[in-house]
Amino acid sequence: MERPKVTFTIDKNILLELNSIAAELGQKKSHIVEQALELYFDTVDTVIADGRLDRLASGKDKTIPAEDVWKELGL
């Protein structure tokens, strides 16, 4: 798996906590950040899905029957 190097700025208190947790667990900070982002993305996926369901239920969005999509794609 490719592991590109990234640089970003975070709040000083978050960095202090990250350093503390990394030391306590004996893990690399990059590993902890990666795990935290995966958990965050799972949560955000749920929020996005709930929002889409709400828009469908309220009539703001409509579904398209699969047959119509397949027909338009020539499948």
N, CA, C and O atoms as a Maestro MAE file, in Angstrom:
{
 s_m_m2io_version
 :::
 2.0.0
}

f_m_ct {
 s_m_title
 :::
 protein
 m_atom[300] {
  # First column is atom index #
  i_m_mmod_type
  r_m_x_coord
  r_m_y_coord
  r_m_z_coord
  i_m_residue_number
  s_m_chain_name
  s_m_pdb_residue_name
  s_m_pdb_atom_name
  i_m_atomic_number
  :::
  1 25 0.848 -1.170 0.000 1 A "MET " " N  " 7
  2 3 0.000 0.000 0.000 1 A "MET " " CA " 6
  3 2 0.900 1.241 0.000 1 A "MET " " C  " 6
  4 15 1.871 1.329 0.751 1 A "MET " " O  " 8
  5 25 0.546 2.189 -0.861 2 A "GLU " " N  " 7
  6 3 1.291 3.435 -0.906 2 A "GLU " " CA " 6
  7 2 0.987 4.263 0.337 2 A "GLU " " C  " 6
  8 15 -0.159 4.322 0.782 2 A "GLU " " O  " 8
  9 25 1.988 4.887 0.884 3 A "ARG " " N  " 7
  10 3 1.822 5.698 2.090 3 A "ARG " " CA " 6
  11 2 2.458 7.059 1.851 3 A "ARG " " C  " 6
  12 15 3.593 7.300 2.260 3 A "ARG " " O  " 8
  13 25 1.723 7.950 1.186 4 A "PRO " " N  " 7
  14 3 2.291 9.273 0.927 4 A "PRO " " CA " 6
  15 2 2.466 10.074 2.212 4 A "PRO " " C  " 6
  16 15 1.711 9.915 3.171 4 A "PRO " " O  " 8
  17 25 3.455 10.916 2.210 5 A "LYS " " N  " 7
  18 3 3.714 11.785 3.355 5 A "LYS " " CA " 6
  19 2 2.843 13.030 3.208 5 A "LYS " " C  " 6
  20 15 2.755 13.610 2.125 5 A "LYS " " O  " 8
  21 25 2.198 13.436 4.305 6 A "VAL " " N  " 7
  22 3 1.346 14.624 4.292 6 A "VAL " " CA " 6
  23 2 1.766 15.560 5.417 6 A "VAL " " C  " 6
  24 15 2.355 15.144 6.414 6 A "VAL " " O  " 8
  25 25 1.448 16.825 5.227 7 A "THR " " N  " 7
  26 3 1.729 17.827 6.246 7 A "THR " " CA " 6
  27 2 0.464 18.631 6.471 7 A "THR " " C  " 6
  28 15 -0.173 19.068 5.512 7 A "THR " " O  " 8
  29 25 0.092 18.832 7.732 8 A "PHE " " N  " 7
  30 3 -1.064 19.656 8.050 8 A "PHE " " CA " 6
  31 2 -0.861 20.289 9.419 8 A "PHE " " C  " 6
  32 15 0.003 19.875 10.193 8 A "PHE " " O  " 8
  33 25 -1.663 21.289 9.697 9 A "THR " " N  " 7
  34 3 -1.578 22.020 10.953 9 A "THR " " CA " 6
  35 2 -2.744 21.624 11.850 9 A "THR " " C  " 6
  36 15 -3.883 21.544 11.391 9 A "THR " " O  " 8
  37 25 -2.463 21.377 13.127 10 A "ILE " " N  " 7
  38 3 -3.520 21.061 14.082 10 A "ILE " " CA " 6
  39 2 -3.334 21.915 15.341 10 A "ILE " " C  " 6
  40 15 -2.271 22.485 15.585 10 A "ILE " " O  " 8
  41 25 -4.380 21.975 16.102 11 A "ASP " " N  " 7
  42 3 -4.364 22.721 17.367 11 A "ASP " " CA " 6
  43 2 -3.297 22.141 18.296 11 A "ASP " " C  " 6
  44 15 -3.097 20.928 18.347 11 A "ASP " " O  " 8
  45 25 -2.620 23.019 19.025 12 A "LYS " " N  " 7
  46 3 -1.544 22.606 19.929 12 A "LYS " " CA " 6
  47 2 -2.016 21.599 20.964 12 A "LYS " " C  " 6
  48 15 -1.303 20.641 21.263 12 A "LYS " " O  " 8
  49 25 -3.213 21.800 21.518 13 A "ASN " " N  " 7
  50 3 -3.724 20.877 22.538 13 A "ASN " " CA " 6
  51 2 -3.988 19.486 21.965 13 A "ASN " " C  " 6
  52 15 -3.785 18.481 22.646 13 A "ASN " " O  " 8
  53 25 -4.435 19.433 20.725 14 A "ILE " " N  " 7
  54 3 -4.646 18.125 20.083 14 A "ILE " " CA " 6
  55 2 -3.311 17.430 19.878 14 A "ILE " " C  " 6
  56 15 -3.199 16.221 20.085 14 A "ILE " " O  " 8
  57 25 -2.301 18.184 19.473 15 A "LEU " " N  " 7
  58 3 -0.974 17.601 19.293 15 A "LEU " " CA " 6
  59 2 -0.416 17.082 20.612 15 A "LEU " " C  " 6
  60 15 0.188 16.011 20.654 15 A "LEU " " O  " 8
  61 25 -0.614 17.830 21.678 16 A "LEU " " N  " 7
  62 3 -0.145 17.371 22.993 16 A "LEU " " CA " 6
  63 2 -0.830 16.067 23.397 16 A "LEU " " C  " 6
  64 15 -0.195 15.152 23.923 16 A "LEU " " O  " 8
  65 25 -2.127 16.002 23.143 17 A "GLU " " N  " 7
  66 3 -2.854 14.773 23.479 17 A "GLU " " CA " 6
  67 2 -2.405 13.614 22.592 17 A "GLU " " C  " 6
  68 15 -2.251 12.487 23.063 17 A "GLU " " O  " 8
  69 25 -2.197 13.896 21.311 18 A "LEU " " N  " 7
  70 3 -1.715 12.864 20.394 18 A "LEU " " CA " 6
  71 2 -0.355 12.333 20.849 18 A "LEU " " C  " 6
  72 15 -0.130 11.123 20.867 18 A "LEU " " O  " 8
  73 25 0.544 13.239 21.212 19 A "ASN " " N  " 7
  74 3 1.865 12.815 21.708 19 A "ASN " " CA " 6
  75 2 1.734 11.946 22.956 19 A "ASN " " C  " 6
  76 15 2.426 10.936 23.091 19 A "ASN " " O  " 8
  77 25 0.854 12.338 23.858 20 A "SER " " N  " 7
  78 3 0.653 11.598 25.101 20 A "SER " " CA " 6
  79 2 0.100 10.205 24.830 20 A "SER " " C  " 6
  80 15 0.567 9.216 25.394 20 A "SER " " O  " 8
  81 25 -0.896 10.144 23.964 21 A "ILE " " N  " 7
  82 3 -1.513 8.847 23.645 21 A "ILE " " CA " 6
  83 2 -0.515 7.946 22.928 21 A "ILE " " C  " 6
  84 15 -0.435 6.753 23.221 21 A "ILE " " O  " 8
  85 25 0.239 8.503 21.999 22 A "ALA " " N  " 7
  86 3 1.232 7.716 21.270 22 A "ALA " " CA " 6
  87 2 2.266 7.124 22.227 22 A "ALA " " C  " 6
  88 15 2.652 5.962 22.105 22 A "ALA " " O  " 8
  89 25 2.700 7.935 23.166 23 A "ALA " " N  " 7
  90 3 3.676 7.449 24.146 23 A "ALA " " CA " 6
  91 2 3.068 6.362 25.032 23 A "ALA " " C  " 6
  92 15 3.702 5.342 25.301 23 A "ALA " " O  " 8
  93 25 1.849 6.588 25.476 24 A "GLU " " N  " 7
  94 3 1.174 5.622 26.359 24 A "GLU " " CA " 6
  95 2 0.959 4.278 25.666 24 A "GLU " " C  " 6
  96 15 1.160 3.222 26.265 24 A "GLU " " O  " 8
  97 25 0.545 4.330 24.388 25 A "LEU " " N  " 7
  98 3 0.258 3.098 23.653 25 A "LEU " " CA " 6
  99 2 1.475 2.506 22.958 25 A "LEU " " C  " 6
  100 15 1.444 1.359 22.512 25 A "LEU " " O  " 8
  101 25 2.543 3.285 22.868 26 A "GLY " " N  " 7
  102 3 3.730 2.816 22.153 26 A "GLY " " CA " 6
  103 2 3.479 2.684 20.661 26 A "GLY " " C  " 6
  104 15 4.028 1.797 20.007 26 A "GLY " " O  " 8
  105 25 2.651 3.565 20.127 27 A "GLN " " N  " 7
  106 3 2.327 3.533 18.700 27 A "GLN " " CA " 6
  107 2 2.789 4.817 18.038 27 A "GLN " " C  " 6
  108 15 2.979 5.843 18.690 27 A "GLN " " O  " 8
  109 25 2.965 4.736 16.725 28 A "LYS " " N  " 7
  110 3 3.331 5.927 15.968 28 A "LYS " " CA " 6
  111 2 2.134 6.869 15.894 28 A "LYS " " C  " 6
  112 15 0.983 6.438 15.826 28 A "LYS " " O  " 8
  113 25 2.436 8.160 15.908 29 A "LYS " " N  " 7
  114 3 1.368 9.155 15.805 29 A "LYS " " CA " 6
  115 2 0.598 8.996 14.501 29 A "LYS " " C  " 6
  116 15 -0.622 9.158 14.478 29 A "LYS " " O  " 8
  117 25 1.295 8.684 13.424 30 A "SER " " N  " 7
  118 3 0.619 8.523 12.132 30 A "SER " " CA " 6
  119 2 -0.401 7.383 12.179 30 A "SER " " C  " 6
  120 15 -1.465 7.465 11.566 30 A "SER " " O  " 8
  121 25 -0.066 6.328 12.910 31 A "HIS " " N  " 7
  122 3 -0.996 5.199 13.043 31 A "HIS " " CA " 6
  123 2 -2.253 5.619 13.810 31 A "HIS " " C  " 6
  124 15 -3.368 5.264 13.428 31 A "HIS " " O  " 8
  125 25 -2.067 6.363 14.870 32 A "ILE " " N  " 7
  126 3 -3.206 6.824 15.677 32 A "ILE " " CA " 6
  127 2 -4.091 7.762 14.860 32 A "ILE " " C  " 6
  128 15 -5.316 7.646 14.893 32 A "ILE " " O  " 8
  129 25 -3.475 8.691 14.129 33 A "VAL " " N  " 7
  130 3 -4.247 9.625 13.297 33 A "VAL " " CA " 6
  131 2 -5.008 8.861 12.225 33 A "VAL " " C  " 6
  132 15 -6.170 9.166 11.954 33 A "VAL " " O  " 8
  133 25 -4.370 7.876 11.614 34 A "GLU " " N  " 7
  134 3 -5.018 7.068 10.577 34 A "GLU " " CA " 6
  135 2 -6.242 6.342 11.150 34 A "GLU " " C  " 6
  136 15 -7.309 6.341 10.536 34 A "GLU " " O  " 8
  137 25 -6.087 5.733 12.313 35 A "GLN " " N  " 7
  138 3 -7.210 5.034 12.949 35 A "GLN " " CA " 6
  139 2 -8.330 6.014 13.304 35 A "GLN " " C  " 6
  140 15 -9.508 5.714 13.112 35 A "GLN " " O  " 8
  141 25 -7.958 7.174 13.819 36 A "ALA " " N  " 7
  142 3 -8.956 8.171 14.205 36 A "ALA " " CA " 6
  143 2 -9.735 8.652 12.977 36 A "ALA " " C  " 6
  144 15 -10.953 8.821 13.039 36 A "ALA " " O  " 8
  145 25 -9.041 8.868 11.877 37 A "LEU " " N  " 7
  146 3 -9.718 9.315 10.658 37 A "LEU " " CA " 6
  147 2 -10.662 8.242 10.117 37 A "LEU " " C  " 6
  148 15 -11.756 8.555 9.647 37 A "LEU " " O  " 8
  149 25 -10.244 6.987 10.181 38 A "GLU " " N  " 7
  150 3 -11.123 5.899 9.733 38 A "GLU " " CA " 6
  151 2 -12.412 5.883 10.550 38 A "GLU " " C  " 6
  152 15 -13.498 5.742 9.988 38 A "GLU " " O  " 8
  153 25 -12.303 6.027 11.862 39 A "LEU " " N  " 7
  154 3 -13.494 6.066 12.713 39 A "LEU " " CA " 6
  155 2 -14.357 7.283 12.392 39 A "LEU " " C  " 6
  156 15 -15.583 7.186 12.336 39 A "LEU " " O  " 8
  157 25 -13.710 8.426 12.181 40 A "TYR " " N  " 7
  158 3 -14.437 9.650 11.841 40 A "TYR " " CA " 6
  159 2 -15.169 9.483 10.518 40 A "TYR " " C  " 6
  160 15 -16.336 9.858 10.407 40 A "TYR " " O  " 8
  161 25 -14.498 8.922 9.508 41 A "PHE " " N  " 7
  162 3 -15.128 8.736 8.205 41 A "PHE " " CA " 6
  163 2 -16.339 7.809 8.303 41 A "PHE " " C  " 6
  164 15 -17.343 8.029 7.625 41 A "PHE " " O  " 8
  165 25 -16.251 6.774 9.143 42 A "ASP " " N  " 7
  166 3 -17.407 5.896 9.355 42 A "ASP " " CA " 6
  167 2 -18.584 6.684 9.921 42 A "ASP " " C  " 6
  168 15 -19.724 6.498 9.497 42 A "ASP " " O  " 8
  169 25 -18.303 7.564 10.875 43 A "THR " " N  " 7
  170 3 -19.353 8.395 11.470 43 A "THR " " CA " 6
  171 2 -19.937 9.353 10.446 43 A "THR " " C  " 6
  172 15 -21.155 9.510 10.364 43 A "THR " " O  " 8
  173 25 -19.085 9.987 9.673 44 A "VAL " " N  " 7
  174 3 -19.550 10.933 8.652 44 A "VAL " " CA " 6
  175 2 -20.375 10.219 7.594 44 A "VAL " " C  " 6
  176 15 -21.373 10.765 7.123 44 A "VAL " " O  " 8
  177 25 -19.979 9.009 7.211 45 A "ASP " " N  " 7
  178 3 -20.762 8.236 6.245 45 A "ASP " " CA " 6
  179 2 -22.192 8.042 6.741 45 A "ASP " " C  " 6
  180 15 -23.142 8.142 5.965 45 A "ASP " " O  " 8
  181 25 -22.342 7.764 8.032 46 A "THR " " N  " 7
  182 3 -23.668 7.579 8.619 46 A "THR " " CA " 6
  183 2 -24.459 8.878 8.594 46 A "THR " " C  " 6
  184 15 -25.650 8.873 8.284 46 A "THR " " O  " 8
  185 25 -23.812 9.983 8.916 47 A "VAL " " N  " 7
  186 3 -24.484 11.294 8.894 47 A "VAL " " CA " 6
  187 2 -24.943 11.630 7.475 47 A "VAL " " C  " 6
  188 15 -26.060 12.110 7.279 47 A "VAL " " O  " 8
  189 25 -24.087 11.380 6.493 48 A "ILE " " N  " 7
  190 3 -24.440 11.648 5.095 48 A "ILE " " CA " 6
  191 2 -25.611 10.768 4.669 48 A "ILE " " C  " 6
  192 15 -26.556 11.246 4.041 48 A "ILE " " O  " 8
  193 25 -25.549 9.489 5.009 49 A "ALA " " N  " 7
  194 3 -26.636 8.570 4.642 49 A "ALA " " CA " 6
  195 2 -27.956 8.993 5.280 49 A "ALA " " C  " 6
  196 15 -29.002 8.964 4.630 49 A "ALA " " O  " 8
  197 25 -27.907 9.386 6.551 50 A "ASP " " N  " 7
  198 3 -29.123 9.846 7.230 50 A "ASP " " CA " 6
  199 2 -29.688 11.086 6.553 50 A "ASP " " C  " 6
  200 15 -30.902 11.211 6.393 50 A "ASP " " O  " 8
  201 25 -28.815 11.999 6.158 51 A "GLY " " N  " 7
  202 3 -29.263 13.201 5.457 51 A "GLY " " CA " 6
  203 2 -29.920 12.877 4.135 51 A "GLY " " C  " 6
  204 15 -30.931 13.480 3.777 51 A "GLY " " O  " 8
  205 25 -29.357 11.931 3.406 52 A "ARG " " N  " 7
  206 3 -29.948 11.517 2.127 52 A "ARG " " CA " 6
  207 2 -31.306 10.870 2.347 52 A "ARG " " C  " 6
  208 15 -32.245 11.121 1.592 52 A "ARG " " O  " 8
  209 25 -31.415 10.048 3.364 53 A "LEU " " N  " 7
  210 3 -32.709 9.424 3.664 53 A "LEU " " CA " 6
  211 2 -33.741 10.473 4.063 53 A "LEU " " C  " 6
  212 15 -34.904 10.379 3.671 53 A "LEU " " O  " 8
  213 25 -33.328 11.460 4.830 54 A "ASP " " N  " 7
  214 3 -34.240 12.549 5.212 54 A "ASP " " CA " 6
  215 2 -34.726 13.316 3.987 54 A "ASP " " C  " 6
  216 15 -35.907 13.652 3.893 54 A "ASP " " O  " 8
  217 25 -33.815 13.598 3.042 55 A "ARG " " N  " 7
  218 3 -34.215 14.318 1.826 55 A "ARG " " CA " 6
  219 2 -35.162 13.480 0.975 55 A "ARG " " C  " 6
  220 15 -36.085 14.016 0.360 55 A "ARG " " O  " 8
  221 25 -34.939 12.176 0.938 56 A "LEU " " N  " 7
  222 3 -35.860 11.294 0.213 56 A "LEU " " CA " 6
  223 2 -37.234 11.294 0.875 56 A "LEU " " C  " 6
  224 15 -38.257 11.413 0.200 56 A "LEU " " O  " 8
  225 25 -37.251 11.160 2.195 57 A "ALA " " N  " 7
  226 3 -38.516 11.099 2.938 57 A "ALA " " CA " 6
  227 2 -39.304 12.397 2.816 57 A "ALA " " C  " 6
  228 15 -40.535 12.378 2.791 57 A "ALA " " O  " 8
  229 25 -38.598 13.530 2.740 58 A "SER " " N  " 7
  230 3 -39.280 14.827 2.659 58 A "SER " " CA " 6
  231 2 -39.661 15.203 1.233 58 A "SER " " C  " 6
  232 15 -40.337 16.205 1.005 58 A "SER " " O  " 8
  233 25 -39.219 14.384 0.272 59 A "GLY " " N  " 7
  234 3 -39.546 14.674 -1.121 59 A "GLY " " CA " 6
  235 2 -38.590 15.643 -1.789 59 A "GLY " " C  " 6
  236 15 -38.803 16.004 -2.946 59 A "GLY " " O  " 8
  237 25 -37.548 16.074 -1.104 60 A "LYS " " N  " 7
  238 3 -36.569 16.990 -1.703 60 A "LYS " " CA " 6
  239 2 -35.733 16.291 -2.767 60 A "LYS " " C  " 6
  240 15 -35.298 16.922 -3.730 60 A "LYS " " O  " 8
  241 25 -35.509 14.999 -2.599 61 A "ASP " " N  " 7
  242 3 -34.783 14.182 -3.576 61 A "ASP " " CA " 6
  243 2 -35.702 13.071 -4.055 61 A "ASP " " C  " 6
  244 15 -36.620 12.660 -3.346 61 A "ASP " " O  " 8
  245 25 -35.449 12.597 -5.245 62 A "LYS " " N  " 7
  246 3 -36.229 11.501 -5.824 62 A "LYS " " CA " 6
  247 2 -35.277 10.369 -6.211 62 A "LYS " " C  " 6
  248 15 -34.102 10.597 -6.500 62 A "LYS " " O  " 8
  249 25 -35.797 9.174 -6.211 63 A "THR " " N  " 7
  250 3 -35.013 8.037 -6.684 63 A "THR " " CA " 6
  251 2 -35.284 7.840 -8.171 63 A "THR " " C  " 6
  252 15 -36.303 8.286 -8.699 63 A "THR " " O  " 8
  253 25 -34.365 7.173 -8.822 64 A "ILE " " N  " 7
  254 3 -34.521 6.830 -10.230 64 A "ILE " " CA " 6
  255 2 -34.548 5.312 -10.304 64 A "ILE " " C  " 6
  256 15 -33.632 4.652 -9.812 64 A "ILE " " O  " 8
  257 25 -35.585 4.748 -10.913 65 A "PRO " " N  " 7
  258 3 -35.638 3.285 -11.012 65 A "PRO " " CA " 6
  259 2 -34.406 2.731 -11.731 65 A "PRO " " C  " 6
  260 15 -33.929 3.310 -12.707 65 A "PRO " " O  " 8
  261 25 -33.905 1.610 -11.235 66 A "ALA " " N  " 7
  262 3 -32.706 0.995 -11.816 66 A "ALA " " CA " 6
  263 2 -32.884 0.728 -13.298 66 A "ALA " " C  " 6
  264 15 -31.946 0.901 -14.076 66 A "ALA " " O  " 8
  265 25 -34.073 0.309 -13.700 67 A "GLU " " N  " 7
  266 3 -34.313 0.019 -15.110 67 A "GLU " " CA " 6
  267 2 -34.075 1.249 -15.986 67 A "GLU " " C  " 6
  268 15 -33.550 1.127 -17.092 67 A "GLU " " O  " 8
  269 25 -34.454 2.424 -15.502 68 A "ASP " " N  " 7
  270 3 -34.229 3.659 -16.247 68 A "ASP " " CA " 6
  271 2 -32.735 3.960 -16.385 68 A "ASP " " C  " 6
  272 15 -32.270 4.395 -17.439 68 A "ASP " " O  " 8
  273 25 -32.004 3.725 -15.317 69 A "VAL " " N  " 7
  274 3 -30.547 3.953 -15.353 69 A "VAL " " CA " 6
  275 2 -29.909 2.994 -16.326 69 A "VAL " " C  " 6
  276 15 -29.095 3.398 -17.156 69 A "VAL " " O  " 8
  277 25 -30.272 1.709 -16.235 70 A "TRP " " N  " 7
  278 3 -29.699 0.707 -17.131 70 A "TRP " " CA " 6
  279 2 -30.001 1.031 -18.587 70 A "TRP " " C  " 6
  280 15 -29.135 0.901 -19.452 70 A "TRP " " O  " 8
  281 25 -31.237 1.453 -18.853 71 A "LYS " " N  " 7
  282 3 -31.646 1.788 -20.213 71 A "LYS " " CA " 6
  283 2 -30.804 2.951 -20.738 71 A "LYS " " C  " 6
  284 15 -30.313 2.910 -21.866 71 A "LYS " " O  " 8
  285 25 -30.638 3.990 -19.911 72 A "GLU " " N  " 7
  286 3 -29.847 5.159 -20.333 72 A "GLU " " CA " 6
  287 2 -28.399 4.794 -20.577 72 A "GLU " " C  " 6
  288 15 -27.754 5.369 -21.453 72 A "GLU " " O  " 8
  289 25 -27.880 3.846 -19.813 73 A "LEU " " N  " 7
  290 3 -26.492 3.397 -19.987 73 A "LEU " " CA " 6
  291 2 -26.337 2.346 -21.068 73 A "LEU " " C  " 6
  292 15 -25.219 1.952 -21.397 73 A "LEU " " O  " 8
  293 25 -27.460 1.884 -21.628 74 A "GLY " " N  " 7
  294 3 -27.426 0.880 -22.673 74 A "GLY " " CA " 6
  295 2 -27.113 -0.510 -22.154 74 A "GLY " " C  " 6
  296 15 -26.518 -1.327 -22.857 74 A "GLY " " O  " 8
  297 25 -27.517 -0.772 -20.918 75 A "LEU " " N  " 7
  298 3 -27.250 -2.092 -20.320 75 A "LEU " " CA " 6
  299 2 -28.460 -2.985 -20.385 75 A "LEU " " C  " 6
  300 15 -28.410 -4.127 -19.929 75 A "LEU " " O  " 8
  :::
 }
 m_bond[299] {
  # First column is bond index #
  i_m_from
  i_m_to
  i_m_order
  :::
  1 1 2 1
  2 2 3 1
  3 3 4 2
  4 3 5 1
  5 5 6 1
  6 6 7 1
  7 7 8 2
  8 7 9 1
  9 9 10 1
  10 10 11 1
  11 11 12 2
  12 11 13 1
  13 13 14 1
  14 14 15 1
  15 15 16 2
  16 15 17 1
  17 17 18 1
  18 18 19 1
  19 19 20 2
  20 19 21 1
  21 21 22 1
  22 22 23 1
  23 23 24 2
  24 23 25 1
  25 25 26 1
  26 26 27 1
  27 27 28 2
  28 27 29 1
  29 29 30 1
  30 30 31 1
  31 31 32 2
  32 31 33 1
  33 33 34 1
  34 34 35 1
  35 35 36 2
  36 35 37 1
  37 37 38 1
  38 38 39 1
  39 39 40 2
  40 39 41 1
  41 41 42 1
  42 42 43 1
  43 43 44 2
  44 43 45 1
  45 45 46 1
  46 46 47 1
  47 47 48 2
  48 47 49 1
  49 49 50 1
  50 50 51 1
  51 51 52 2
  52 51 53 1
  53 53 54 1
  54 54 55 1
  55 55 56 2
  56 55 57 1
  57 57 58 1
  58 58 59 1
  59 59 60 2
  60 59 61 1
  61 61 62 1
  62 62 63 1
  63 63 64 2
  64 63 65 1
  65 65 66 1
  66 66 67 1
  67 67 68 2
  68 67 69 1
  69 69 70 1
  70 70 71 1
  71 71 72 2
  72 71 73 1
  73 73 74 1
  74 74 75 1
  75 75 76 2
  76 75 77 1
  77 77 78 1
  78 78 79 1
  79 79 80 2
  80 79 81 1
  81 81 82 1
  82 82 83 1
  83 83 84 2
  84 83 85 1
  85 85 86 1
  86 86 87 1
  87 87 88 2
  88 87 89 1
  89 89 90 1
  90 90 91 1
  91 91 92 2
  92 91 93 1
  93 93 94 1
  94 94 95 1
  95 95 96 2
  96 95 97 1
  97 97 98 1
  98 98 99 1
  99 99 100 2
  100 99 101 1
  101 101 102 1
  102 102 103 1
  103 103 104 2
  104 103 105 1
  105 105 106 1
  106 106 107 1
  107 107 108 2
  108 107 109 1
  109 109 110 1
  110 110 111 1
  111 111 112 2
  112 111 113 1
  113 113 114 1
  114 114 115 1
  115 115 116 2
  116 115 117 1
  117 117 118 1
  118 118 119 1
  119 119 120 2
  120 119 121 1
  121 121 122 1
  122 122 123 1
  123 123 124 2
  124 123 125 1
  125 125 126 1
  126 126 127 1
  127 127 128 2
  128 127 129 1
  129 129 130 1
  130 130 131 1
  131 131 132 2
  132 131 133 1
  133 133 134 1
  134 134 135 1
  135 135 136 2
  136 135 137 1
  137 137 138 1
  138 138 139 1
  139 139 140 2
  140 139 141 1
  141 141 142 1
  142 142 143 1
  143 143 144 2
  144 143 145 1
  145 145 146 1
  146 146 147 1
  147 147 148 2
  148 147 149 1
  149 149 150 1
  150 150 151 1
  151 151 152 2
  152 151 153 1
  153 153 154 1
  154 154 155 1
  155 155 156 2
  156 155 157 1
  157 157 158 1
  158 158 159 1
  159 159 160 2
  160 159 161 1
  161 161 162 1
  162 162 163 1
  163 163 164 2
  164 163 165 1
  165 165 166 1
  166 166 167 1
  167 167 168 2
  168 167 169 1
  169 169 170 1
  170 170 171 1
  171 171 172 2
  172 171 173 1
  173 173 174 1
  174 174 175 1
  175 175 176 2
  176 175 177 1
  177 177 178 1
  178 178 179 1
  179 179 180 2
  180 179 181 1
  181 181 182 1
  182 182 183 1
  183 183 184 2
  184 183 185 1
  185 185 186 1
  186 186 187 1
  187 187 188 2
  188 187 189 1
  189 189 190 1
  190 190 191 1
  191 191 192 2
  192 191 193 1
  193 193 194 1
  194 194 195 1
  195 195 196 2
  196 195 197 1
  197 197 198 1
  198 198 199 1
  199 199 200 2
  200 199 201 1
  201 201 202 1
  202 202 203 1
  203 203 204 2
  204 203 205 1
  205 205 206 1
  206 206 207 1
  207 207 208 2
  208 207 209 1
  209 209 210 1
  210 210 211 1
  211 211 212 2
  212 211 213 1
  213 213 214 1
  214 214 215 1
  215 215 216 2
  216 215 217 1
  217 217 218 1
  218 218 219 1
  219 219 220 2
  220 219 221 1
  221 221 222 1
  222 222 223 1
  223 223 224 2
  224 223 225 1
  225 225 226 1
  226 226 227 1
  227 227 228 2
  228 227 229 1
  229 229 230 1
  230 230 231 1
  231 231 232 2
  232 231 233 1
  233 233 234 1
  234 234 235 1
  235 235 236 2
  236 235 237 1
  237 237 238 1
  238 238 239 1
  239 239 240 2
  240 239 241 1
  241 241 242 1
  242 242 243 1
  243 243 244 2
  244 243 245 1
  245 245 246 1
  246 246 247 1
  247 247 248 2
  248 247 249 1
  249 249 250 1
  250 250 251 1
  251 251 252 2
  252 251 253 1
  253 253 254 1
  254 254 255 1
  255 255 256 2
  256 255 257 1
  257 257 258 1
  258 258 259 1
  259 259 260 2
  260 259 261 1
  261 261 262 1
  262 262 263 1
  263 263 264 2
  264 263 265 1
  265 265 266 1
  266 266 267 1
  267 267 268 2
  268 267 269 1
  269 269 270 1
  270 270 271 1
  271 271 272 2
  272 271 273 1
  273 273 274 1
  274 274 275 1
  275 275 276 2
  276 275 277 1
  277 277 278 1
  278 278 279 1
  279 279 280 2
  280 279 281 1
  281 281 282 1
  282 282 283 1
  283 283 284 2
  284 283 285 1
  285 285 286 1
  286 286 287 1
  287 287 288 2
  288 287 289 1
  289 289 290 1
  290 290 291 1
  291 291 292 2
  292 291 293 1
  293 293 294 1
  294 294 295 1
  295 295 296 2
  296 295 297 1
  297 297 298 1
  298 298 299 1
  299 299 300 2
  :::
 }
}
